[in-house]
Amino acid sequence: MVSRELGHGIFWVGALDFDRRIFDELIPLPEGTSYNAYLIRGSEKTALIDTVDPTKEFDLVSNLVKMGTDRIDYIVINHAEQDHSGSLPMILEFYPDAVVVTNEKCRDLLIALLQLPRERFRVIHDQETLSLGDRTLQFFLTPWTHWPETQLTYLVEDKILFPCDLFGFHAASSDLFLQDEAAAYRSAKRYYAEIMMPFRGSIKGYVEKVKALQPSMIAPSHGPVHQRPAFILDAYAEWTSDVVKNEVVIPYISMHGSTLKMVEHLTDALIARGIMVKPFNLTRTDIGELALALVDTATIVIATPTVLFGPHPQIVYVTYLANALRPKVRFASVIGSYGWGGKSADVITKMLDHVKVELIPPVIIKGVPDEAAMQALDRLAEDIVKKHKEINLMS
Ligand code: FEO
């Protein structure tokens, strides 16, 4: 790896991970990722903002050594998750006088996760500042910009925000700065869905706080640096708003074709009524793509066959995930087929206790869908149209 300069005396010293394909053993990474760490040289003190994933700790050390960094005074840790803090033990060995600067909750987690000595820490509070001489760091505690201990660091004079996970996205881009906003929009939205969406209420407030700072640059810990902060701030304002799209997402599984026929019929019925439809066959779906679709859809219709007496296990998994991600979806329904009885609709709707949805009556049929089943699906499409007309839709 090579270090790169964001501004005079401010350097990217992180690592690109082109090969990584899964994060937290859950989130697919089609574009790899990066672990961005930043070195800031003030007239009196030098600070490192975050470290890198432990698998890349030699990249970080090598960047620092090649730059002739013989002293680090402060290591600011914005977030205790290992992809940002995992190299801290090695960096503390290399720089024995360095002090770890973070909030109390993050310190306690770092001690628990990395077994670091308490005396290496300096605890900061919300909005506290730390002088580097001619430069000042200011810290803002922002719980749930992934974990409860997360914080943002602001380089006051240069107006550069280091928000760690917030405003980033997973991509191993060799461009230091974001070049193609149109292409990045989708990646950033997917990342928002996977990491930030469960905390939409809090994130919405943080976006306003960051806008008030009027940063000249946003340097997150994953993906390229934003030289035009308005791009990512406006995108976050849109995603965290209460407005939804005139759209229906249909995650489905079909074992013998009956549920598929129902999905196809409902899809056509909705399209004919002017509603966008996104069906996802869960045997082939990249779970990140489904999460992305859930960011602003008005309705989710879960389509399942019956396995024994309940929904297909893959449907249970996706329903659990959708519930945990807490999208702003407004309506939900269930469709599907059974052979000898079942409680699929009950099981699925009870699982959706974290999303504030209005349930539209399900269409659950025995065996292969007949004319009556198709008419029931047409009525479901009509119900969805009516419900969408009652709410504030994205124009
Ligand atoms: Fe990039 Fe929450 O770790």
Residues whose N, C-alpha, C, O or C-beta is under 5 A from the ligand:
A	BS01	FEO	E81 D83 H146 D165
